[in-house]
Each structure stands twice: as structure tokens, then as C-alpha cells.
Amino acid sequence: MQPTKPLALFLLLLATGTSCAQPLGKKPRLTMADTLRGSITPERQWWDVLHYNIVIEPHESSKTIAGKNTIRFQRSPGTLEQKQMQIDLQHPMRIDSVLHRHTALSFTRRGNTYLVAWPLGNYPATDSISIYFQGQPQAAKNPPWDGGWIWKEDRLKRPWVSVAVQGLGASAWYPCKDHQSDEPDSGAQLTVKIPNSLVAVSNGRLMNKKVISPEQISYTWAVKNPINSYNVVPYIGNYINFGELYKGEKGDLICNYWVLDYNKEKAVKQFTQVSMTLKAFEYWFGPFPWYEDGFKLVEAPHLGMEHQSAVAYGNKFGNGYLGNDLSGTGVGKKWDFIIVHEVGHEWFGNNITAKDIADMWIHEGFTSYSEVLFAEFHFGKKDANKYVQGIRKNIRNDMPIIGPYGVNREGSSDMYYKGSNMIHTIRQVIDNDSVFRNILRGLNKTFYHQTVTTAAVENYISKESRCDFSKVFDQYLRGTKIPQLQFKTNKGSISYQWADCVNGFNMPVKVYLDKQQKDALVLTPQRGVWKELRVAAGYDGSTFIVDPDFYVGSKRVAE
């Protein structure tokens, strides 16, 4: 997901900090509904999703949908089969019936979940149920941040419909296991029945286009690979299609672009940045994760979202973030923010997915840093460093980046800009871009198509860098203070220590004792322990500059 649009555009122009996307918002208290949604209950644990086959028929006039989801699943190894199966579907949507082997199963509603009575018996390890559902799904108030179904019209007053439900959850419109830790291993299929004057686009490849009647047509799209449940979406409108073949690391990647018919000329010009983005990210992160499903960029009735293999685009065919630069440096106007940021999520967020939304920094921190890496690849390291330093003004340090586990609650919006700057700081400590690049590529290879925890990512980075970053992660992810380098200078010597940091924090840092910042000096401060270093005899003590690529504070302390 992308950072949130300011309420007034002049806030960006004045270079004030923007707030970031908070998919779930700030709730005053945790509820039982949060626990049922965010935890692996016994009624969830015993079954693992293999595939979703969703069929829907939207009704634009009444803003309702009706459909069926056939869930293929298998019993999770080492778990006991339960008498109930938890299916998530939020109010005001409702389940009409649940069929298992042509037999109707009973069910009861518990808030935004249903408990389906499971018939114990000698059934195969792999099984399926079909769930029929209908209702008026929550309408998006300010998509994608306050999401739901988006019922809009294009400028010619024709229907233009889509969905954006990250945070809100896929269960806002279809029944599923709505938890990030369980993606359908064999992908998902979505069939959309619509008036034949419209076109339906979704994730993956078009499997079937069928004329149902003179007035109605259906489109069936499918992905073969695991996919986040909130990434499965329809786009419905008067779309036209054009495309290109990208020569990538794994061969030919089919790229398709779907835009409203009157926007093709602008899209053809603007979407040349897709190949630039893919080239940069394949260099840094490894092969695009979804060659089998292809790549699509789809014009959407909202700003944008990382819908896997069908990225939502609504940046008005211009550079920057709706024409503005989130860094305030000018660098961010050199590319289309939504193309770069949302495509970056194909690696971090879609390929590598956090098991618990509390660890959403894995999605947003790395993807925000992908903007920096894109800038470096195409415009050079100087611009990239300006950009990452510029976005610091948007950091709030209001609460920890990692949220509480098991209750469907994310942490601070600082997961974007602070997460990006933490990664940039770690890169400076590693001080070897070949090693750093191998770590990024290694993450996407090691955790390919997997759900992960923060601990797994932390341990991988520390292991591959041969540097223990545990205290660095504790400092930036689990606290709100920025480490402060306190220093004293005298003629021929400097003294220094870390303050405002966790116990054991001893991250090395580069400083300059000359105004030209030519010769870096690597210091190894400790928390609360003053260290003294003799320097060149000609040093007069007037200059002490912390390398600006380290996201730390500094303060001169009087003798």
C-alpha cells in the first residue's frame, strides 16, 4: 500500500510530513472480533487453504453482490480435526449455504465469522466446501485507506467498479480464511459476471470469456501461485488492453496494461516506466516472482494498491505522488510513485508476506526502500541518498513499528519512512553493496512465495551480513527513540557514546572531522560508556559531522 494522500495538497508543497497508510486505523481498544480475525483459532488451525474458486455477480444499481466460493483445503499436519471450521465474512455480507459433498452443513454466526459444523468422518486429507453468499459489501469511503467495494463512474458516466480491502480484509466481500499466514498454495480463480458492455480484469491470466446471454458476459481469471486473500480483486469498466514483452531474468515476462478506453494515449507514454521498474528491481531483488501469472498494471478508481499480478494504478499518468514529491528534494518527481512503489510490493508484501499484520513493516519498509533503490539504479546514488534522507521529515516516532500480535493490529505508520531509513542505515553498517544486494536477492529466494515473521527476516540479515543487528532491530522496530550519538571534542581528540537507545546498542557509525566530508571515521560507540579517540594533531575540535546516511541523532556535550 502507498502512503496516504494529505487532506490538502498544499501540505505536501510546504514539505510537511505526510501520514502513512493505516489499513486498520487506530482503534481505541481491542475486541473479540480482533482476536478472531488476527489469531489462529483451533477452528482455523486444522485446515490449510489450497485454492479459492470464486464466482461473483455484482449488481451496480443496488451495490450488492452474490456469489460462491469453493475452497479446496487439506488437513494441517499434526493437528486434530475439529468439530467446527471458522469461515470469515464480515457484516453486512452473509452466507446462505455451505455444501460439502452435496450435503448442506449447518453454521452459526459469531460477529464477522461463521462457525461451520464439520462432519467428522473418514474423508480424504484434501477436501473442499462450496459457500454461497450475498449482500451489500462495505462501500469504500476513501479507498484504498478506508476501503471496501468501490462503486464509481468514469468521466463518461459509465460504471467503473473495483475493490480495495487491505487491512479491512478480503472477508469484507467473500468468505475465506482471512489471515495472512494462510495463502492458497495453488492460487485462486475469480469469475465475474457483468453486463456485456463492460470488461472485467483480475489477477493472473484470462482463462475464459463466456457469453452468458445477449446482455451478460463472464470473465474468468486465475493465478497459479500463492496469493494474499486481500490481493484477489476484480476491476470492472470500459477497459482496453495493450502490452509488451519484458526480457527478464527468467525469460519473457508478458506485461499487459488495462486502462479506460479514453486514456490509452497517456498510458502508452507513462507506462514505459514499468520496464524501467522491473529492470531495477530484478537487479536488486531477483526475478519477478510471478512469471507464470504475468504482469498487469490496471487503471483503478483509486490511487493504487499492490494487487498481485494486477497492480492497481490511479496516479493520473504523471510523475511523483499525484504530482508531488514525498521527500521534498525534487528527486521523487523523476518517476511515477505508484508504479514504482506498488510494483516493489510484488517482491515485498506479495512474494514475501508477513504471517501477522503486526509485522507489516516487512511489506512497507522494504517497499519504501525500493523507491530509493529505483532512484539509485536509474539516477545514481547521490539522488537516492537525497531521497531517503528527505523522507525522514515524515517520520512520527509515535509508537513502535511492530504492532501487537494475534489481534489483527498493525504498528506505527513509521513502518514506511522509518523502516526505509532503518534499512538504509543497516546498509551503511554493512558497507558492502555487493553483500547488501545479495541479502535482498537472498531474502526473495529463501522465502520465495512464503509467509514469514520478523524474527526470520532479522536472523537472515544478521546471518548473511555476519553482523548481529538484533539491537538495531530492537531500537528501530520496537521503540520510538532515535539513537543519539553524544560527543565531546577537543584539540586532537574526540569522545563519544550512544544515548537514547536500548541496552547493548553498539551500532558502528561514520563521522567526519572535516567540513568537506572526505575522510570518514568509523566509530564503535557503546550505550552509556564514553570512549576517547586520539585523532590528527591538527584537529581543532570544531567539526564533527555524523554521516547523514545513518538515521541517528547527534548532540555535542559540554565538558
C-alpha positions, 0 to 999 in steps of 0.5 A: 500500500502507498502512503496516504494522500494529505487532506490538502495538497498544499501540505505536501508543497510546504514539505510537511510530513505526510501520514502513512497508510493505516489499513486498520486505523487506530482503534481505541481498544481491542475486541473479540472480533480482533482476536478472531480475525488476527489469531489462529483459532483451533477452528482455523488451525486444522485446515490449510487453504489450497485454492479459492474458486470464486464466482461473483455477480455484482449488481451496480444499481443496488451495490450488492453482490452474490456469489460462491466460493469453493475452497479446496483445503487439506488437513494441517499436519499434526493437528486434530480435526475439529468439530467446527471450521471458522469461515470469515465474512464480515457484516453486512455480507452473509452466507446462505449455504455451505455444501460439502459433498452435496450435503448442506452443513449447518453454521452459526454466526459469531460477529464477522465469522461463521462457525461451520459444523464439520462432519467428522468422518473418514474423508480424504486429507484434501477436501473442499466446501462450496459457500454461497453468499450475498449482500451489500459489501462495505462501500469504500469511503476513501479507498484504498485507506478506508476501503471496501467495494468501490462503486464509481463512474468514469468521466463518461458516466459509465460504471467503473467498479473495483475493490480495495480491502487491505487491512479491512480484509478480503472477508469484507466481500467473500468468505475465506480464511482471512489471515495472512499466514494462510495463502492458497498454495495453488492460487485462486480463480475469480469469475465475474459476471457483468453486463456485456458492455463492460470488461472485467480484469483480475489477477493472473491470466484470462482463462475464459470469456463466456457469453452468458446471454445477449446482455451478460458476459463472464470473465474468468481469471486465475493465478497459479501461485500463492496469493494474499486473500486481500490481493484477489480483486476484480476491476470492472469498466470500459477497459482496453488492453495493450502490452509488451514483452519484458526480457527478464531474468527468467525469460519473457515476462508478458506485461499487459496494461488495462486502462479506460478506453479514453486514456490509452494515449497517456498510458502508452507514454507513462507506462514505459516506466514499468520496464524501467521498474522491473529492470531495477528491481530484478537487479536488486531483488531477483526475478519477478516472482510471478512469471507464470501469472504475468504482469498487469498494471490496471487503471483503478478508481483509486490511487493504487494498491499492490494487487498481485499480478494486477497492480492497481494504478490511479496516479493520473499518468504523471510523475511523483505522488499525484504530482508531488514529491514525498521527500521534498528534494525534487528527486521523487518527481523523476518517476511515477510513485505508484508504479514504482512503489506498488510494483516493489510490493510484488517482491515485498508484501506479495512474494514475501508476506508477513504471517501477522499484520503486526509485522507489516513493516516487512511489506512497507519498509522494504517497499519504501526502500525500493523507491530509493533503490529505483532512484539509485539504479536509474539516477545514481546514488547521490539522488537516492541518498537525497531521497531517503534522507528527505523522507525522514521529515515524515517520520512520527516516532509515535509508537513502535513499528511492530504492532501487537500480535494475534489481534489483527493490529498493525504498528506505527505508520513509521513502518514506511519512512522509518523502516526505509531509513532503518534499512538504509542505515543497516546498509551503511553498517554493512558497507558492502553493496555487493553483500547488501544486494545479495541479502535482498536477492537472498531474502526473495529466494529463501522465502520465495512465495512464503509467509514469514515473521520478523524474527526470520527476516532479522536472523537472515540479515544478521546471518548473511551480513555476519553482523548481529543487528538484533539491537538495531532491530530492537531500537528501530522496530520496537521503540520510538527513540532515535539513537543519539550519538553524544560527543565531546571534542577537543584539540586532537581528540574526540569522545563519544557514546550512544544515548537514547537507545536500548541496552547493548546498542553498539551500532558502528557509525561514520563521522567526519572531522572535516567540513568537506566530508572526505575522510570518514571515521568509523566509530564503535560507540557503546550505550552509556560508556564514553570512549576517547579517540586520539585523532590528527594533531591538527584537529581543532575540535570544531567539526564533527559531522555524523554521516547523514546516511545513518538515521541517528541523532547527534548532540555535542556535550559540554565538558 
